[in-house]
C-alpha cells in the first residue's frame, strides 16, 4: 500500500483522518500516519494508565475497580487491588509508572490524592511506601498522570480539584506538574526548591517527552480550549487567568489548542516524530507532528468515532503505540469488547 504523508497543511487525500486544532506557530513538519490497528486486550473497565516492565509485559490501572493488571501475551491477570483507593467521579486508581524494581501509582484516597511506591518481585507487590500526600481531591480535576522522565526522576500531574486559585498558589500541590526523586523528595534543580515544577494548570492528564528530552503536557480546558503545552521549569501556564492562548507575557502560551468538543485530551505519548494524544469527549486519537526544535505542526485526528472515548496512550518497547478506550467511565457508550487496549504502528 502506498504510504501517505502528512505535510504542514496536512491535506490527506483519501485518508479518513481529519485535521484540526490551532497551532501557534505552524511548523513545516512532515510525519507519516499510523498503520493498522491490532487488539491487545479486551474486557477491561476504565483502563487509566499503561506502563511497561523491563521484560516487555505491560501493567494497566483500572480507575474504578482499583485493580492493577498485568498484560502478558494479550492476557490480562490481576496483579493486585491497591489498598486505600476511593473511586468517585473522576478519581480512583489513575497514574502508573515503572522504574527498575519499583511501581509507582497515583490514586484518590479518603481525604486526598496521593502517590505510593511498591516493589515488584515477579507477580508480587510489596513494601508500599507513601511518597506524597495532600494532593487536593474532588469529584473532578484530580490530575493523576505519572511518568519517569529522561532524567530518571518521577513526574506527576495534578488538577485544581475544582478550586481555581490553587493553580496559581505555589504552596498548593493542586494545578501543578510535580517532579521528585524515587523517594518522593523534591528533585535536584526544581525551580522553587519544592515538588512544584510548573504551575497555572487546570487539569493535566498527559505527560510525554520528545527525542530531545523536551516535556509536553496535555490539559483539559473549561469551556473554550483544551491545550498541549511545552513545559519549562518554573513556567506559569495561566489558569485560571487564561484559557488557551492569552498572549500575556506573564503566562506561557500553549503550542496547540482545540475546542473542548474536539478533544478533552487525556493520555499522551511520543512516537515516530509525533505526539499522540487520546481524546475523551472528542473520541479520536490526535497526532501532533513535531519539528526538530519542538514546534508543532497542525494536528491530525485518527479513528474518529471508531472506538469511542480514548484515555490511555503509551509507547511499547517494540515502538508500537498502545491506546485504551474509556467507554465504561460513566460518560461513554460501551461497545462489544470494551474496554479494550489497542495497538498501532505510529509510522516512520
N, C-alpha and C positions, 0 to 999 in steps of 0.2 A: 504494500500500500504506500502510495506516495505521501511523504511527510509534509504536513502543512506547517508553516512558521508564522508566529505572531510578531508583527512588526510594531513600531512605536504607535501607529494608529490602530493596529490590531484589527485589521479587516480580514475576517476568516471566511472566505468563500467556501460554501459547502460544509461548514463546521457548525455544530449545534451550540458552541459556546457563544456567549453574548458579552460585549464589553460594557463597562460601566464604571462608576466611581469618578471622583475628582482627584486628579493628580497634580501636585504642586512641587516643583515643576515637572512637566512630562519629559522623561528621558528617552533618547533614541535607543531602545532596548529591543533585542531580539531574543525570543525564548520559544522552545517547542511546546506544543500542547501535550497533555498526558496520553498514555496508551490505554489499552483495555482494562476493565475493572475485573478483579477477582474477589471471591468471597473467602474471608479468613475464618470468621466465626459468626454464629447466629444464636438467637435465643437469649440475648443479654438484656439487662434492664438499666438504661441510662448510663452507658459507659462514659465516664467523665474524662479519664486520662489514660494514656498508653505510655509505657516506658519499657525499654529493652534491657534484658540481662546480658552479661558478657557472653554467655553461650548461645544467644540468639533467641531464647524464649522471650515472650512478652508478658508484662504484668498489666492488668487493667483494673481500675477502680470503678465500682458501681455506686453512684451517688446515694440512692435511696435505700439500698439493701445493706450498705456499709461493707460489702464483700470486696476483698482483694482477690482477683482471679489470676491464674497463670494459664497462658495460651501456649500449648505445646503441640506443634504439628496440626494446628487447626482445631484442637480440642481444648475446651475451657474447663478447668477444675478450680474449685475453691481453695485458695491458699490459706485464707484467714478471714474472719469477720472482725473488723477493727473495733476494739472496745472504746466506749465513750462517745461514739458518733451519735448525734441527734439530728437526723434528717428533718427538713422542713422548708417549704418554699424553695428557694434556690440553693439552700445549704444542704450539707451532708458530707459524704466522703468524696473529696474532689481531687486535689493535686497529687501528683506522684512523680518521684524522681529516684534514680538509682545511681549510686557512686560506690564502686568497689563492693564490699560486702553489705553496704547499708542501703536500706529502702526508706525513703522519706515520704510521709503523707501529710496532707493538709486537710483538716476536716472541721466541721461545725460541732462543737461540744455544747454542754448545757448552758454555759454562760458566755462563750466566746468562740472565735475561730482560733485554731492552733496548729502547730507543726510538730510532728512527732517522728523520731527516728527509730527504726528497727534494724536488727541484724538478721540477715537471711542466710541460713545454713541448710542447703538442699531445699526441702519444701517446708522448712520450719522457720517461723518468725520468732525472735526472742529479743530480750534486752530493750524493751520500749523505753525511750528516753524523750521526755518532752523538752523541745528546744525553744519554742516561742509560744507564749500565751498572751491573752489580752488583745488579740486582733478583733475589732468590732464585728459583731454578727447581727443579722436581721433576716427577715424573710426574703430580702432582695440585696443585691450588691455585696456579695461575700467574697468577690475575687476568687482565689483558690488555685491558681496555676503555680506549679513548682518546676524548676529546671536547673540542671547543673551547667554552668557556663564554661567557656573555653579556659577560663582562669581557674577552674576547679572549685569555685565557690557556688553555694546554693542561692538561687534567686526565687523569690515568692511574690505573687501579685495579690494585692488586697483591694477591697472595694470600700466605698464610703458608708456602706450599711444604711443608706437612706438619709444620712445626716451630712449635707453638702459641705459645711465648714470644715469637716475633718480632713478633706483633701488638701486644704491649704495649711493645716496645722502640722508643722513638722514634728511636734511632740506626740502626735497620734499615729498609730500604725495603720489607720484606715485611709484608703485612697492613695496607696503608695506602691512602689516596687521596692522590695527589701533585698538586701544582699548580705549573706552571712557565711561563716565557716561551717564545717560539718558538725560543730558543737553548738551552733546557734548563736555565736558571738558576732558582733559587727565585723565584717571582713576588712582586712587592712586596706587603707585607701578610700574607704567610704567618705563621701563628701562632707558629712556633718558629724562624723565620729560615732554615729548611731547605726541602727539597722537600715535606716532610710537611704535609698539610692536615688530615687526620683519621686516627685510628688505632683499634686494637682491632677490626680486621676479619679475618674468616676467609678470604673469597674473594669480593671484589666483582666482579660480572660485568656490571652495567649502570649507566650514569650518564645522568641527564636533568634538565633544568631546566624549571620551570613558567613561565607567562607573567609571573610576578612576579620571576623570576630566582632562585627557590629551587632548590637542588640536592638531588636524591634519588639513592639508590643501592640496587640490588638485590644481595642477598648470599646465598650458599649457607650453610645451616646444616649441622650434623653429623648428628645422629640424630633431632632433635626439630623444630626450627623454622627455616624459611627466613624472610628478612626483606626489607622495604623500609624504609630509613632516610631521614629528613630530615637532611641533613648540615650541621653547624655547624663553622666554622673552629676547629680545636684540639679537637674533640669526641672523646671516648673511647667507642667503641661496644661495649666489654665483652668481646670474645672474647680469651682462652678462658674467662674467669671467668663469663661469662653467655652463654647461647644463647637468643635470643628475648627476651621481656620479663622483666627481673630486678627492676625497681622498686628499684634500688640507686642512691643519689644520686651515686655515683662514675661511673656509666655512663649513656649516653643510651638510652632505650627505642626500639625500632622503632615505626613508625606502623602497620605491617601485618605480621602473621606468617602463615605457612602451615605445615602439616605438610610434611615433605620429600617425601612421596608425591604431594602436590598441585602441587608447583611445581618445585624446583631452578631458581630464576629466573635467567635469563641477560640478554640484551639488553633495553633499556628505552628508551621514547621518550615524549614528551608531545605530545598532540594532542587537540583537541576537549574540553578541560577535564579530561582523564583521563591518568593514567599507563598505559602499555600494556607489559606485562611478559611476555616469552616464557618458557615453561616447558619444560624439557627432559624430566625424568622425568614431570612432570605432563601433558605432551603437550596443551597448551592455551595460549591467549593470554588473560592476565588483564587485565581493565580495572579500574583503581583510580580512581574519580572523586574529584576534589579540590575542596574548598571554597575560597573566596577567601583564607582565611588559611593554606592549605596542609594543612588537616586532611583526613584520608582518610575516604571513605565505604566501605561494605562492597564488597569486590572481587567481580567477576562473571567467570566463565570462559566463553570463547567457543571454538568449533571443537574442543571436547574430543574427542580420539582421531581427529580427522578427517585431520590432516596428519602425525601423528607428533611427533617431537621438534622443538621450536622454539627457535631461538637468537638470530638477529639481528633487531633491530627498529630502524626509522628513520622519521622524518617526512620525506616528499618535499617539494620546493619547491611543488608544487600542493596541499599539505595532506593528501594521502593518506598512509596508513600502509603501509610495506613491512615484511614479515617473512619470514624464511628458515627452511627446515627443516634439520635436522641428523641425518638418518637414516643417513648413511654414516660416522658418527663412531665406530663400533665398539660402540655401545650401543643402536642403533636397528634397525628393520626396514625397509630401503629399499623404497620403492614405485615404481611406474612413474613416470618423470619426475624422480625425486629425484636430487640435492637440488634444491630449487626456491626461487625468490623469488616471493612473492605480494603483492598489494596489496589494500587495503580502505579504504573511506571510514570515518573514525572517528566520523562523526555530528556534528551541530552543535546 
